[in-house]
Amino acid sequence: MKRLLEILAVSTKLGLTSFGGPVAHLAYFKDEYIDRRKWLDDKTYADIIALCQFLPGPASSQVGIAIGMLRGGILGGVVSWFGFTVPSIIVLIIFAMMYQTLALGDAGFIHSLKVVAAAVVLHALIGLGKKLTPDKTRIAIALVAAAVMLLYPSAWMQILIIVAAGLLGVRLFKDKAEPKVQTFHVNISKKLGITSLGILVFTLVVMPVLTNLTDNPLLSIFDTFFRVGSLVFGGGHVVLPMIEREVVPQGWLTANEFLAGYGMAQAVPGPLFTFSSYLGTMMEGIAGALVATIGIFLPSFLLIIAALPFLNELRSRKSFQGVLMGVNASVVGILLAAFYDPVLKSSIFTGADFALGAILFALLNIWKVPAWLIVILGVIGGYIFSFISF
């Protein structure tokens, strides 16, 4: 119990102070878990990061979960996630309730949050593009993925694109695979890993059936967010297009409500996947927030438990590395399509919007201003620009 309370205290401190996105989160983790407390050595920490980069879902949250599991078992992973995630969940739930009760949809700062979202997504798109599409072949995959998504926008089309890109990656990128991969040591049995993977697959198959047989909105929310959490590759920003295709066309939220919450999510510490808490609140109140949050994060636990015992074997296979290269390239294209629709179409209407977005993007990309500060500057800039334009 003492160890679990220690994990909770440290992870909550990180959840209150870890601004700046996944890369910054990993730096905070290293400072707190590795340098200060010596819970792990640098090599083990690097191996954990490598594992989480190979899995769908929020990489920084998964790293925190894995460290918690190594420190205090599976319950330690749950406690680590709870402390790191709950502070931003609370803020986003409150924001959603204020949006609904105070009719914030027409407030000037809400439009500024959409412009902020445009700048942040473009910054993420360029960063991912440099990392995940370094050659002409992968750029071509990204462009084709973007074109298909723009022509046939749907959640299922996105999944088909990811699967097709993975299969193509096996053929195209095996020769680009790393010949030597560091081994990873963990004390989780393969039997438990297989069981965890079985639960994940069973839930993915059964939940859509149950949703179609019943008319329960909470069940439908869980199905949607569990599927997103299981299939999103590329981290927090890539969750934007997949969730948007799931919730906006169904009428759960408008595009404006969706982007306002996404912009607000940039201002809080912790993982960007807590955006689901805002969405769930907008759909079905507090119950919807809890169901959406559990739904999107549960696959991370199941995937980590499933992957740890088999990681060494998978990472050493060239075909597996090829699959990931293809999938990652398609992720860039999916995000490119989302940058146009809904981000640009719902945020940039005037020259003032474009000017503000360009300034915010420059601050992010050139001057490396953190995302939470960009939100504040965006809201202030929006009011200044609206005053000047009159």
Salt bridges, closest charged atoms under 4 A:
GLU6 OE2 - ARG37 NH1 3.87
GLU6 OE1 - ARG71 NH2 3.31
ASP31 OD2 - ARG36 NE 3.23
GLU32 OE1 - LYS13 NZ 3.14
GLU32 OE1 - ARG36 NH1 3.50
GLU32 OE2 - ARG37 NE 2.99
ASP35 OD1 - LYS30 NZ 3.11
ASP42 OD1 - LYS30 NZ 3.71
ASP47 OD2 - LYS43 NZ 3.14
ASP135 OD2 - ARG138 NH2 2.60
ASP135 OD2 - LYS176 NZ 3.82
ASP223 OD1 - ARG227 NH1 3.10
GLU244 OE1 - ARG245 NH1 3.40
GLU246 OE1 - ARG227 NH2 2.79
GLU313 OE2 - LYS190 NZ 2.75
ASP341 OD2 - LYS345 NZ 3.93
ASP353 OD1 - HIS111 NE2 3.03
